[in-house]
Amino acid sequence: MNQHIDYGSSWAFNNEFNNFNKNDSPIEKQLKFFYHKDQKKKYSSEKLYVKAFYLHHLLDYFRETRFDLCNLDLIFEEYKRKKVISEIITDKGNRINFKNEINAIFQVILKNKDELYSDLKS
């Protein structure tokens, strides 16, 4: 699977938005792009694009982890520790933190864990 396309890199690395630092990782570039999309679409209080980005990564992490899938707390902690960049710095130097969005995604997963387990088994 081409993860750059899968995670939206083809969108993030186009000419529409290129306010990246040359040292930004692909993940940081994607987060900046999706944050920009949220701001542009006036979803800034909900950050729907950013949430979708984190959810996509989390669902992939469920597939790749070797932890017991019934231990969601452990999986969330390892996901945050190993995979998550929880903040970005914009081109204007503003620090944007996404911890609330990450936690909101975890709460949705916890509320819908039966559906998650069913989907992961198929």
C-alpha positions in Angstrom: 0.0 0.0 0.0 1.3 3.5 -0.8 0.8 5.2 2.6 1.6 8.7 1.2 -1.4 8.5 -1.0 -3.5 6.7 1.6 -2.9 9.4 4.2 -3.6 12.3 1.9 -0.1 13.2 0.9 -1.1 13.7 -2.7 -3.4 16.4 -1.4 -1.0 17.8 1.2 1.9 18.1 -1.2 0.2 19.9 -4.0 0.4 23.6 -4.9 -2.7 24.6 -3.1 -0.9 24.8 0.3 2.8 24.8 0.7 3.5 26.6 4.0 5.8 23.9 5.2 9.1 24.1 7.0 11.8 22.3 4.9 12.5 20.1 8.0 8.9 19.0 8.5 8.2 15.3 8.4 5.5 14.0 6.0 3.2 13.6 9.1 3.7 17.3 10.1 3.1 18.4 6.5 -0.1 16.4 6.4 -1.3 17.8 9.8 -0.5 21.4 8.6 -2.4 20.8 5.4 -5.5 19.3 7.1 -5.5 22.0 9.7 -5.4 24.6 6.9 -8.3 22.8 5.2 -10.3 23.0 8.5 -9.6 26.7 8.8 -10.5 27.3 5.1 -13.8 25.4 5.5 -14.7 27.2 8.7 -14.6 24.0 10.7 -11.9 25.3 13.0 -13.8 24.6 16.2 -14.4 21.0 15.1 -11.2 20.2 13.1 -13.0 17.5 11.1 -10.1 17.0 8.6 -7.6 16.7 11.5 -9.8 14.2 13.3 -10.2 12.2 10.1 -6.4 12.1 9.7 -5.9 10.9 13.3 -8.7 8.3 13.0 -7.2 7.0 9.8 -3.8 6.5 11.5 -5.4 5.0 14.6 -7.4 2.4 12.6 -4.2 1.4 10.8 -2.5 1.1 14.2 -5.2 -1.3 15.3 -4.2 -3.5 12.3 -0.5 -3.3 12.9 -0.3 -3.6 16.7 0.5 -6.9 18.5 -1.3 -5.8 21.7 -4.5 -7.4 22.8 -7.2 -5.5 21.0 -9.5 -5.7 24.0 -7.1 -3.5 26.0 -8.0 -0.3 24.3 -6.4 1.9 27.0 -3.0 0.3 26.4 -3.4 0.6 22.6 -4.3 4.2 22.9 -1.3 5.0 25.1 1.1 3.1 22.8 -0.5 4.8 19.7 0.0 8.3 21.3 3.5 7.4 22.4 4.7 5.8 19.1 2.7 7.3 16.3 1.1 10.7 17.3 2.4 14.2 16.7 0.0 16.1 18.8 0.9 19.6 17.8 2.2 21.7 14.9 3.7 25.1 14.6 2.1 27.2 11.8 4.0 29.3 9.3 3.2 32.3 11.6 4.8 30.6 14.6 1.6 29.7 16.4 1.6 26.4 18.2 -1.6 24.4 17.5 -2.3 21.5 19.9 -4.6 18.6 18.8 -4.8 16.7 22.1 -8.5 17.4 22.5 -9.2 16.0 19.0 -7.2 12.9 19.7 -9.0 12.3 23.0 -12.4 12.9 21.3 -11.5 10.2 18.8 -10.6 7.8 21.6 -13.9 8.5 23.3 -15.8 7.7 20.1 -13.9 4.4 19.7 -14.6 3.5 23.3 -18.3 4.1 22.8 -18.3 2.0 19.6 -15.9 -0.7 20.5 -18.3 -3.6 19.5 -18.5 -2.2 16.0 -14.7 -1.7 15.9 -14.1 -5.3 16.9 -16.5 -6.5 14.3 -14.9 -4.4 11.6 -11.4 -5.5 12.6 -12.3 -9.2 12.4 -13.6 -8.9 8.9 
